[in-house]
């Protein structure tokens, strides 16, 4: 008896036609982007029907996308309320910065040990790009330029897991806040600290790099919490 070829009967996951991306992944990214753009605001209820119409897709990928976003802490679900955008408070910001400090201290140490000349050159370029862009208020572009510096340091460790953790941590705080909550007086000191970090990395000074990175993250935390506290005070007046 001749053997018959085995047919693969498994259904392919539906894809988004314009991007050829799996539909669930596309829906996840679009909803996450809308949270970042403040089109979906903290506390807002996420209604399946509205999201399906907005994204022009069926209910299933929307539910799967929201479930993934809940696992990552961007949305929350409750009985009789469904999914809603999860607000972020000062305590959670402090918690995330504590995690970030530990990750970035480890990253700077490993980056110095493993950095290649092209890594240093790329880091210097990203620091200059961040320095050159000075908007009147902290905006989305400034966030991406700042994040690019820290993610590049993580990439210099050649540890993909560490890069992912630091990226997720940065997104978790800044994707869920109105970026203009952060007052602009922190911009210039952050630029100087980046430049000093670059100098210490070039000198392979692990101890002083760790100390400066720790201070840099702590100052960013304190500034953001102070800015958020001021906003809450103004709203309560």
C-alpha positions, 0 to 999 in steps of 0.5 A: 500500500502506497503511503499518502502524504499527511495533510496539515489540517491545522487552521492558520491564525488570522492575520491583519491584511495591511500588515500581515501581522497575526490579528491578535498581535496587531490588536494588542499593539493597537490597543496598547498604542491607544493607551499611550496616546491617551485615546484610552485613558486610565479608568476608562471601560473598554467595551468589546463592541466599540473596540471591534468597530474601531479596529474593524475586527471580530470580538475574539482577537480583541478579547485575546489582546485585552487578556494579554494586556491584563497579564502585563498590567495595562488593563484590569478586569472585574466582575460586572464591569469587564475590562478597563484601563488600569490607572497608575498611582504613586506607589506603583510608580515607586515599585516600578522604579525600584525594579528599574534601578536594580535592572539598570545597575546590573545592565551598566556593569555588564555593558562595561564588561562587554561593550564593543567600540561600535556599541560606544559609538552608537550610545554616543549618537543616541545620547546626542539625539536625546540632548538635541531635542529639547521641547518645552514640555516632556512629550512622546518624542522625548520619551522615546529618545530617553528610552533609546539611551537606556535600552542601548546600554541594556543591548550592550550587555548582549542579554536579550532577556535584560533588554526585554525587562528594561523595555517593559519597565520603561513602557509600564510607567510612561505608557500609562502616564500623561507625559506632560505630567513630568515637568521640564526642569528634569530635562537638562540634568538628565542630559548631563547625567547621560553624558557623564555616564558615557564618559564613565563607560568609556573609562570602564569605571564600573563603580562610579558608573553604578553609583551614577546610574543609581542616582539617575534612576532615583532622581527620575523617580523622585521628579516624576512622583513630585510632578504627579503629586503637584498635578493631583494637588491642583486637581483637588483645589 
